[in-house]
Structure formats: structure tokens, C-alpha cells
Amino acid sequence: MPSKTKEARLQQKIYFERKLAERLSLLGEKGLDSKQITRDSSVKKFRAQIRETNDRLKVIEGREQKVEEMAKAKAEKSAAPKEKEKASKKKSKKEDGQKSKRQQKKRAKKKEKEKEAPPVEEEEKEAPPAEEKEKETPPAEEKEKETPPAEEN
């Protein structure tokens, strides 16, 4: 039973109401008073099913209203002229000469590092003599030069 549809739930509600009316008339013919009728398990069951069906109908109607609202919002949005906010924001920043906050922080941090670093003397900047470079070569490189590549079969 496709109970998620509104039509199916309406049919269920009609069915349970009819069954409840039949049961109430049957109990009334037997001569039971109203307290005994309300305490009858079948009557309780039918009333509970009617309540459940009503609750589900409310949920289904709420969902339908939400879909309608979304369709209206979508229609209004598509009817409104499109604005290119992102492009205009980027252009305005570039035109003003302003940088993003991230770039500003980056630049400030770089300036702080330059201030903190001691000035480097010119003698230290010169490259070490060629003799010292040869002595600094690691032994791993020397081994690679000496060993021939392995042959594959």
C-alpha cells in the first residue's frame, strides 16, 4: 500500500472511519453504555489508526507546501536579474589597491622577520673557496661514481 501518497492516506482515513462507525453502531445495538464503548479494544484501535493517518496527512501537506514555496522562490530568483557580486567585489579590491587580509598579514610578517634578522656582512656572503667545496662532498656520492650499474637479464 503506497501510504506515502496523500490519496492513499485519505482512503485509509475513510476506511477506518467507516469501520469505527460500524463498530460503534454494533456496540450500541448490544446495549453497552458509552464508557464501555470507549474502553473497547477495536474502537481504541480504529481511533488510533485515524489519529495516525491524520498526523501523516499533516506531514504530507506540510511537505507539499514546502515544495510550493521552494518553487515560488526558485521562480522569483530566476525572474530577478542576475548580479555578479563576486566579480564586482574582486574588481573593487583591485581598483582600490587593497590586498586581502591574508596578504596583508603575510607582508607584515615578512617585514617583522627582516627587522629581527641581523644584517649579513659582505665577507660572509662570498662563496667559500673551491678547495673547501671538494672536501665537503659526501662519501655516498663517491660510492655511486665508483660502482657500475647492475645488469638485468
N, C-alpha and C positions, 0 to 999 in steps of 0.2 A: 504494500500500500504506500503510494508516494505521499507520505504525510507531511512533507516539507512544502507542498503547494497549498495555496490558500483555498482552492476549490475542494481539495480532499479534506482539509480540516473543517470546512463548512459542512460538508456532507457528514463527517463524523459527528459534528455537534448536533445536527438534525437527527441522526440515528440514535444518539444517546438520549436526547430529549424525548424522543418518541418512546424508547424503551422505559425511561423513567416514568413517563405518563402512564404507560400500560401497567407498570408495577404498582404505582400509587393507586390506580383505579382497582386493581386486583386486591390489594390490601384493604382498600376502603370497603369493597364488597364483602370481605371476610368479617368486617365489623371491628377492625383494630382502631384504637384511638391514635391521635397524632404523635404522641410520644413513642409509641411502639413502632409506628411507621418510620419515624426519623431514625430509630435505632436499627432498622432492618439493614442487613449487610448489603443486599442488592441495591437498595436505594442509596446507601453511602457510596457504593462503588460507582454507580451511574453519575452521581453528583460530583464525585472526584474526577471522573473522566471528562465531564463537562467543564469543570474548572481548568483542568489541564489543557483542554482544547482551546478554551478562551485565552489562556496565557500564551499558547503557541500562536494563536491568531494575532494577538497584540504584537508579538515579536515579528511576525511576518509583515504586518502593516508598518511597523517601525522601519524594517529593512526596505520596504517599498518606498517609504517617504525619504529615506536616506538616499536611495538611488535617484529619486526625482530631484532632490536638492543638488546632488552631485552633477546631474545632467544640466540643471539650470546654471550652476556655477561654471561648468565647462563651456556652455553656450555663451555666457557673459564674457568669459575670459577670451574665447575665440573671437567674439564680436569687438572687443576692445582693441585699440591699436597697439601693436607690439612696440615696446620701448627697449632700446638696447642700453640698459643700465650699466652692464659690465663694461662695455666698450667705452661709454662716456666717462665712467669713473677712471679707467686706465688713462684715457687721454687727458683728463683734467689733472691727474697727478704728474704726468709727463710735462704738460704745459706749465705747471707751476714750478717745476724743477725740484719737487719734493721726492724723496725716496721713501720706500716703505719703512716701517718701524724696524723690521729685521735688518735692513740695510743700514739704517742709522745706528743701530746697536753695534753692528759689525764694524762700522767705521770708527765709532767711539772706542771700542775695544782695541782696535789696531793702533790708534793714537796713544792709548794708555801704555801699550807694550813698547812703543817707540820711546816714550818718555822714560820708562823704567829701565830699559836696556842701556848699559854704559856705552859710550862712544867707542868704536873699534879703532885702534891705532893703525896707521898705514903699514907699518912693518909687519904686523900680523896678517894683513890682507894679502901680502905677496905669497906666491906659491912656494912650497918647500923645494929645495934643490932636487935635481933629477936623481942623484945618488940615494937619497932617502926614500924616494918612491920605489926604487927597485928592491930595497931591503924590506919594504912593507908588504910585498906580495905574499899572500897566504900559501902555505905548503900544499893545500888542496889543488890549487891551480897548477902547481908544478907537476903533481902526480898525473893530472889529466893530460898534460902535454907529453909526458913520457910514455904512457900506456896507449897502445894502438887499439882501435875499436874492435870489438868482438865480431867474429864472422858468424853468419847464420847459415845453416844447412837446409 
